[in-house]
């Protein structure tokens, strides 16, 4: 792996590793508020999975000479944690399981397709686990949507769109990384990466039985 490729991969992997750590923190905080025993157990399982993911990726970053250091400013991290703490179950699942684990993992998979063998290996277990985590989120959200009246279902769909917009804004504010520069070093264009986001977002809406639509922020202008 050439130096500029290693730098790009290492930077992107550092961001992903820190998001795994943040997901661990958010899930641990939410366990006591989960609505059912099954949901509590699922979140506890995710905490352990995120711990494993972090250790795998921390070890690989050390191996490529880029020891892990959180790119998220502590002030921004606290703001994100406080925003998630105020969310109800629907909003929490929308942002974490759909936005971060569902749509976000599609970007990670795309980057992994251009990465070296060691990086792909470090991402194999996390990608597998996060697809399962997304499935749990989709199942919980479908249950909420199925129990809603047509009017409430429409309002929930709007809330989902708003949550994804807000999540995108939080990511832009909290992650001081020029993603497009690092993607381009791996031969990935901005348009290609946004198309990945668009397709995954539409897929998520379809799986929830909602009309496929993109949040306003998800544009490639």
N, C-alpha and C positions, 0 to 999 in steps of 0.2 A: 504494500500500500504506500503510495507516494505521500510525501509530507503534507501537501496541501489537501489531499483527500483525507488523511488521518486527522488533520485539524478540523475539517468540516464535519466528518463523522463524529469525532470526539465531542465537538460543541453541541451537535444535535442530540447525541446520546446523553450528554450531561443534562440537557433540558428535560429529556424524557425521564431520566432517572430521578430528577428532582420532582417531576410531576407524579411519579410513582410514590415518592415519599409524602408528597402533599395529599395524595389520595388516601394513603394509609392514615394520615392524621385526621382527615375529614371523616373517614369511615369510623375510626375509633371514637370520635366525638359524637357520632350519630347513633351508635348502637343502642344506647339507652332510650332513644326516642323513636326507634323503628316501631311500626304499628303492630307487628306480629312476631311471634317467637321465630318463625321461619326467616323473616327478614333480618332479625337480630343475628341469627346464625350465619346467614349469607354475608352480612357485613363483617362479622368476625372472621369468616373464611377469607374475605377479601383483604382484611388487614394482614393476615399471615401471608397471603399470596404477594401482596405489595412488598412485604419485608423480604421475601425471597427474591423478587425481581430486583429490588434495590441492591442486595448483596451480589447478585450475579453481575449486574452492570457496573457496580463499584469496582469489582475485581477486574473486569475487562478494561475499564478506564485506566486503572492502575497499570495494567499490562501494556497499554499503548502510550504510556507516559503522560497521561492527562488525569491525574488524581481528581476525584470528585470534589467540587466546590459549588455550593448552591448558587445558581445565577439569579434566583429570586430575592430581591431586596427584602430584608426582614419586615420592614414597614408594609410593603405590598403584600407579603405573605399573611400578615396579621389582618389586613383589610379583606383579603380573600376568605380567610377562615371565619371572620365575623359575618361576612355576607352569606356564606354557606350555613352558618349557625342560625341565621334568621329564616332560612328557607323551610317551607313545609315539605312533606314527603314527595309530592309531585315535582316541585321545583328542584329538590335535591337530586332526584333520579334523572330529571331532564338534563341538568348540568353535568353531573358526574358520570352516570352510566351511558347517557346518549351522547352528550357533547364531548366529554374527555375520553371515556373508554371506547365509545362507538365510533364517532367521527374522527377523533384524534388518532386512534389506532390505525385508521386507514392511511394517514400520512406516515406513520411510523413504518408500516408495511412497505410503502412506496420507497422510502429511504432505504430500508433494509434490502430491497431488490437491487440497489446499486452499491451496497456496502461489501466489504471484504468478508471472508468466511468466518472469522472470529466474531465480528460484530453481528452477523446474521445468527450465529450460534447463541450469542448473549441475549438475543431478542426472541428466540424461538419459544421459550416457555412463557415469557410475558405476553406475547401476542396471543398464544393459545388461551391463557387464563383470562385475558381481558375480553376476548370474544365471549367466554362464558359469563363474565360479569355483565356484559352488555345484554346477554340473553335474559338474565335475571331482571335487569332494569326494564327491558321491553315487556316482560311478563307482568311485572308489577304495574307499569303504566297502562297496559292493555286492560288490566282488571279495573283500574280507576276509570278509564274511558268507557268501558262496557257498562259500568254501573251508573254513568252520568246520563242525564236527559240530553236530547239533541241540542238544546240551547247551551247547556253546561259543557257539553262535548266541544262545541264550537269555541267557547271561551277558553277551554283547556288547550285547544290547538293553538290559539293565539298566544296563550301563556308560554307554550313550548317554543314558539318562534321567538318571543321576547327573551326567554331564557337563553337561547342560543346566541342571540344578538348581544346580550349582556355578557355572556361568557367570552365571546370574541373580544369585546372591549376590555374585559379584565385581563385576558391573555396579552393583548397589545400593551397594556399599561404595566403588567407585572414581569414580562419577559423581554429584557433589553437585548434581544438577539436579532440580527439581520438574517432571518430565515432564508430569504430569496438568494442572498449571496452564497450561503452554504449549500443550498439546493443546486444552484447553478454549477458549483464546483464538482458536483456529482453527476452533472449532465441532466438535471431535472429542471424544467422550465416552470415559471410561475403559473402559466396557464395550465400546464399538466398537473401541478399540485392542486390548484383550485378545482380542476375538473374532478379530481379524486374526492375532494371535500364535497362537491356538489352531488356526485353520484351516491356517496355514502349517506348524505343527509336525506336525499330522496328515498333511498332504501329504508332508512329508519322510519320515515313517515309512513311508507307503505306497510311496513311490518306492524305499525300501530293502527292500521286501518284508516289512516288520515290521507286526505288529498296531498300528493307530493308537492311541496312548495319550499322555496329557499328563503332564509332570513335575509333582510335587506343588507346586512353587513357582509353577507357571503357573496361579494362581487369581485370581479377581477378587472377593475377599471384601470 
